[in-house]
């Protein structure tokens, strides 16, 4: 089986290259989400030549580039380092791990006008580095965020026929159920995706070995590899607190009330002690914070409660990898597990985030909660997430009765359908990404 790691962001790179007003491009994203791979593929396919510079490894060049912001001097340094290379519009210059050279980040401001080649830069924990950079070149660079592979990209890696994807889109448009055979198969593939997650190396390992145990080893290694980054890009005392917050996420989500509680991280401690640690994880792209809404009214962002939030992991597979093997086995076998609902909420949160949505949750009472609230096509839209075929819920019914939204979404393992009277769309969990891509964009 030939595994093609096709990524949606490639189309965004093509749009950037074709733009008449393109600037140096900065691609941010968590470590191991595939940034370097896709930039190399783009460079090989779309340019006659490319130059790749890893600023963590090439310390000599890093030191030289740190001494100047002058585009001509930077060009001379690169010409001397890469003799025989043509620096023109047919060559791409790729600065990898640019967070290791903060002065070059500042210099990007000047490279927009006076540099002959296109420039792309990326790096691990670049969000952390940028949060500490006082001279970030605002307005002088283009930016893209890269996320772990989505379910659609997982299907691409499986070589699923595009006609199947078109059937999902058509079912969304018409609210017509898919054939039970196709629906059941897509549910099964989505369950596998939830457990494997979207980290490219993990997906590749799973597909090559058809083994969850082999992919699990890679997932746990990736989580372990994040720990040295925490030490490298923060103080030793802060790194310990960052690791404690990150490790507490499965426990936070296992609670009936999933609100993030600092006492779960360490008994007796509070926001003052851990707030910077959570901010570091958020800047690094390793977590997704979902704030509670104080009221349902537009604009939603104006009514978020800063002190009340849930925390999800960037990738459901990495969350699953932190569970006991027995819990993972239960999840695969459709058994009941403490974490099942939280894991499916996690996959919905990461899908919403990867599609650029702003979203929140709503808790009208202690015993009632709407999992997510967002705007869709300019309308307030509640989302309820169910991890099984059981979709009975009083919370969504009460929300609809009180606020009469133009659209509501119930995600579960059930087939497509719609409650016309209440404007409730019944969607399989695997269809959410496609629904979000079909949203009308403001021009």
N, C-alpha and C positions, 0 to 999 in steps of 0.2 A: 504493500500500500504506500503510495507516494503522499507524503504529508505536506500540504501547501499551507504555510502560515500566512494566509492573506489577511490584511488588516484594512479596516475602513478608513483609517487616517491617511492612507496612501492617496485617496481622492483629494483630501485637504492639501496635501503636499503638492499635487498637480495644480490645484487652484492657486496656491501660493506662487509657484514657479511661473504661471501664466499671467499673474497680476502685473500690470504695468508700473505699479507703485510698491513693489515688494521691498521689504526691509530685511535685515538679518533676522532669521527665524530662530526663536528659542522654544524648544520642546521640553516641557516638564513632565514628570511622571515618576512613580515609585520605582525603585531599583528592580530590575529583572522583568519589567513589563513589556520589553521588546523595542525600546527606543533605538538602540544602536543598530539592531538588525534591520529595522524598517528604513532607517536613514541610509544604511549601506545599500539596500536593495534599490531605493529611490535614486541614489547617486549612480549606481551601475546602469540603471535602465534609462535615466533621463539626461545624463551628462556624458560627454566624451571622456572626461577624466574627473577624479576627485582626490582630495587630500584629506586624510584623517589624522587628527592630532589628539592624543589622549593626554590631557594636562595633569593628570595624576601620575602618569608614568614618565612622561618626558619632562623631567624637572628642569633640565637645562633650558629648554625652549620656554617653559613656564616662567622661569626667572627673567629671560630676555623680554618676553612679551609684557611682563609686569612693569617694565621700566618706562613705557611710553603709551600715550593715547593717540599719537600721530599716525593716521592711516598709512602715510608713505613710509614711515619707519617700520611699521608692522609688516607692510608688504615686503620691504627689503629684508627683514629678518626671515620671513617665510621663503623668499626666493633663494636666500643663502642656505637655508635648511633643506629645501627641496629643489635643488638644481636640476634643470631639465624639464621641470613641470611648467606648463603654460598657465598663467594666471589671467584668465579671460572669462567671458560670459558662458563658455562651454565647460568650465571647471567649477566644481562645488568644493568649498572648503568647509570641513566638518570638525568643529571643536567639541570633543567629547570630554565629559567631566569638567565643564567650564567653571563649576563652583570652586574648583581648586585654584582658580586664577581670578579673583574678584576684580582686579584692575582691568582685565580684558572685558569683563561684563560692562564696566563703565565705558570702555573704548568703543563698544558697539554703537554708541550714539554717533560717533564720528565716522564709522565705517559705512554707514548707510549711503553717503554721497560719494565718498572717495576711495572705493575699493572695487577692483575690476571683476571680481568673482562673486557668485552667490555664497552666502554664509548660512550654515545651520549650526546651532549649538545645543547641547543637551547635557544632562548630568544627573547623577544620583543625589537625592536630597537637595535638589536645586531650590526647592521652595524654602527650605531652611536657610540656605545661603542668601537668597534674595530678601528674606525678611530681615536680615542683618546688614544689607547693603544700603548705605545712605545715598549713594549716587547712581541709583538704578536708572537706566536710560528710557524713562517713560516717554512713549510716543515715537521712539526711534527704532523699535523692534516690533516684529509680529510674534505672536505667541500661540502655541497649541498645547493642549494637555493630552497626554496619552494615558490610557487606562488599561487594566488587564483585559484580556480577550473577552468579548461578549459572547452570548449564546449563539448569535448569528455567525460570528467568526469561528466558534467551535464547530458549527455545522459545516462551514466552509472547509475546515481542516478534515472533516469526515467525508469530504467530497459529496455532500448531499446535493441533489439536483436543484438548480435554481427554481425549477417549476414548483417544487414543494414550498419554497419560501413565498412564491407568488400566491399559492393557495392559502397560506396564512394571512397574507394581506387582504385577499379577496374575502376571506371569512370575517375579518375585522370590518370591512366596508359593509357587508351584507348581513352581519350577525347570523350567518348560516353555519351550522355545525359542520365540521370536517367529518369524513368517514371515521367510524370508531377505530378502525385499524390504524389509520394515519394518526389520529389524535392520541391513541394509546402509545404508539411508537414515539411520538414527539414528547409526550410526558416522560417516558422512560429515558430518552436522551437528555431531557432537561434535568432530571434527577441526577444523572451521571455528571452533567455539567456543574450542578450545585456542589457536588462532592469534590470533583476535580478542580473546579475553579477556573480562573482565566489566565494564570501565569503561563506564558508560552512553553517554558521548559517542562512544566508539569503536564500540560496537555500533550506535548510531543512524547514524553515518557509513557503516559497512559496509552496513547494510541499505538505506540510501537510495541508495547508489552501486553496490552489488554489486561492490565493489572492495577487495581487500586492500591495494592500494597507497595508497588514500585513507585507510583506517583506520590504516595504518602511520604515516602522517604525524602523525595525532593522538596515537598512542601515544608516538612519539618526542618530541613536544612536551610531553606530560604528564610524561615522565621529566625533561626539561629544566626543567620548571616546579618540580619538587621541589627543585632545587638552590638557588633563592633562599630557600626555606623553611628549608633547612639553615643558611644564613647568618643568617636572621632570628631563628631560635629557638635559636641556639648561638653560641659565640664563633667568630671567624674561623678560629683554628687548629683548633678542634674540627670546624668545618664541612668543612674540607678532608679530615680523616680520615674523617668520615661519608661523604662523597662517594666516597672511595677504597674503603671497605668495600662500599658499594652497587654500585659499578662492577665490583667483583671477582666478584660472584655468578655470572655466566655462566661465568667461568673456573673457579670452585670446583666447579660442577656438571658441567663437562666432563671433570673428572678421573675416572679409574677408581675411586679412593677419594674419595668426595664430602665427606668430613669437612672442615669449614672449617679452613683453614690460614692463619694470619696472614702467613706468608712469601709467600703468593700475592698478598696485598694489596700488600705491599712487602717486598722481600728484606731479611732481617736484623732485622725487627721482630716483636714478640710480643704476647701478650694484654694485658700491662700498658699497652702503647701504644694498643691499639685497642679495649679492652673497653668503655669508655664510649661509643664511637662505635656499636658494635653495639647497646648498650642503648638508645641514642637511636633507632636505626632500629626496634627492637622496640617501644618506647613509642609511636612514631609510627604503628605498624601497617603499616610498609612491608616488613617481612620476617617470616618464620616460622622460628623456631628449633626444630629437632627433635633432642632429646638422645638419646644412645645409652643403652641399658639395660645394667647390669652383670650382671643375672640376670633370669630369667623367674619372677616370683613376685608375688602381690598383697600390698599395693597397688603397682602398677607405679611410681608416682611416687616411691616410697621408694628405688628402685634406679636412678634416672637418674644419669648421670655428667655433672656440671656442666661439666667442662672439655672434653667431647667432644660435638660436635654438627654437624649440617648446617644450612645456611641456604638457604631458598627465598624467592622473591619473593612478594609479596601476590597477584600476578595473573599467570597464565601468559602473557597477551598482552603485558604489559610486559616479561617475560623474553624472549619471542620477538622483540620489537622491538629488543632489544640485539644480536641476531645479525646476521651479514652477510646481505644480500639473497639470496645464492646458497643459504645454509643454509635460509632461510625457504621458498624455492622448492622445495628438496628435501623439506622437511617436508610441504608441500602435495601434492607429487607422490608421496608414500609412499617417497621415496628414503631411503637410509641417511644419517644425519647424526650427528655426534658428540653432539649435544645431545638427540636424540630421546627416549631413556630418561629423562633428567633432566627434560625438559619434562613428560612424563606423570607422573612422580613429583611434580612441582610442582603439577599440577592436582589430584592426589589430596590432597596436603598442604593446599591452600587449601580444598578441599571439606570435609575433616575439620575444619579450623579454623572454617569458617563455620557448621558444625553443632554447635559447642561441644565437640568431642571433645578429650580429652587423648591424645596419641599420641607414640610414640617409635620408634626403630629398634633392631635387635639384630644384633650381629656376633659370632657364636660363634667365628669364626676369621678369619684374614686373607683367605681365599678364599670365605667364605660370609656372606651377609647377608640378613636379613629386612627388607624395605623399611619396613614400618610395623607397630607392635604397639599395639593399643588394647584397651579393654574394650567389649564389645557385649552388651547385656542381662546385664551383671554378670559376663561370662565373658571371659577373656583370648583375644584374637583376632588372629592374625597376618594380615598383608595382603601379598600379592605383586603387584607391578605389572609388567605386560608391555605394551609399546607396539605389539605386532603380534599376529599369529595364532600365533606360536611361543611356547608356554607351558611348554616343558620346563624344569624347575628342580630341582636337587638340594637347594637350601637349604630350601625349604618342606617337601619330603619328609622331610628329616632332622629338621626342627623338629617335625613331626607325630609322627614315630617316637619322639622323646625326650620331648616334653611332652604328647602326646595331648590337644590342645585340643578343647573342645566345638564350636568353630566355627573355620573358617579360610576365607579369601577369596582367590581368585585373580582379579585384574582384567586383562582383555585386550580384544582386539577380537572374541573368539569369542562365540558365542551363549550363552544361559543353560543351566545344567546343574548337576549335583551328583554328587560322589563320595560315595555313601551310606556306604561302609565307613569312610572317613576324615573324614566331615563337612566336606568341602571344597566350598564354593559357587563355581561358575564364573560370574562376572558380567561383562557388558560394562562397560567403563569408564563409559559414560553412565548406568549404573544405580546407581552408588554413592550419589549424593545421595538417591535414592528409598529405598534400603536404610536409610540413616541416619535418614530421617524416619519410618521404620516401626519404629524401636527402641522397646521398651517403656519408658515413662518412670516413674520412681519418684514416688510421690505422698506 
